[in-house]
Amino acid sequence: MPYIIVHCWYPDHLADQVAKKYLELMEKYQSDESLVKTLVPVAVTATKNGIEAMTVEEVEKQKLGDALEQEVRFMTEYRKIEGFHYEIRIWSNLEEGMQNLGLG
């Protein structure tokens, strides 16, 4: 099953604003456990460039499109916070990667 990994970063002076937005969005968008299995709800670290956070969700291939749509709707809510950046990437697990190489 593929993973949806969301990575975001922002200056540390935005931490309060981002945290408030996150809490607001958690109420607005309830996680749909029929689409994804959350492996890492939120992991956060401070760097010399500010704050970085990430989430990791596992999703069945046939539900990938719907799960990705859900993630995009959630993340675009941050668009008005200047200095907040994110990327959403789809990763394969090891078994899928090996199959892609003809080794699985």
N, C-alpha and C positions, 0 to 999 in steps of 0.2 A: 504494500500500500504506500502511496506517495505521502510526502509531508508537505504541509504549507508552513513556511517559515516567514514570519514577519519580523523585520529588523527596523527599528526606528532610532533616531538620534536627534538631540536638541540641546541647546545651551542650558547650563544648569540654572540660570536665572528664570527659566520657563518651567521649572519642575512643579511648582504649585499649580500653575495654569493647566499643565498637561495632566496632573493627577486629578484635578477637579473635573476635567473633561472626561477622563477615563471612568470615574465614578458615575458621571451622568450617563455615559454610553452603556455601562454595565446594566443600568436600569432600563434603558431604552431598547437595547438589543440583548435579549436572553439567548444564551448559547444553545444552539440546536444540536443536541447530542446525537441525533439521528444522522447528522451530516459528518461530524468530526469527533475524534477522540483527542482531547487535549492532553498532550504529554508534558508540556512546559507552559503553565498558564501565563506567567510573566517572569522573566529573569532580567534583572537590572544591574548595571554597573556604572560607576563614575570613571570618567577618563579625563585626560588633560584637555579634551575638546568639549566636554560636557557629559551628558547622560546618554547611555545607550540602553535599549531594552529590546527584548525579543520574546516571541511566542513560537511554540512548535505544536502543530496539530497533525494528526494522522487521519487520512481520509481514504475511503474506498475509491478506486479509479472511476467507477460509474457515477460517483457523487461529487467528483472533483469540480466540475463546472459550477454547481450550486454552492458548494463550500467556498469557492473562490469569490463568487458574487457576494456572498455574505461578508467575507473578509474585506472586500473592496468597499462595500457600503459603510462598514464600521470605520475603516481607516480614513476615508474621505471626510469624515466628520472633523478631522484635525486640520483640515486645509486652511482654516482662517488663523491658525496659530503660526505667525511668521517665525521662521527659524526651525520649525518642526519638519523633519524629513523622514520618509519611510520607503521601504521596498518590500514587495511581496514576491517570494520566490517558491517555486515548486521543486522539491528535491525527491529523488528516487531513494528507496531503501537499498541496502546492499544486494539483496536477492534480485531486485529489478535491474540494478546496475550490471550485475553479472550476466543476467539474461540478455541485456542489450549488447553485451560483448560476445554473446554466443557461448558463455561459460556456465550457464545455469540450467 
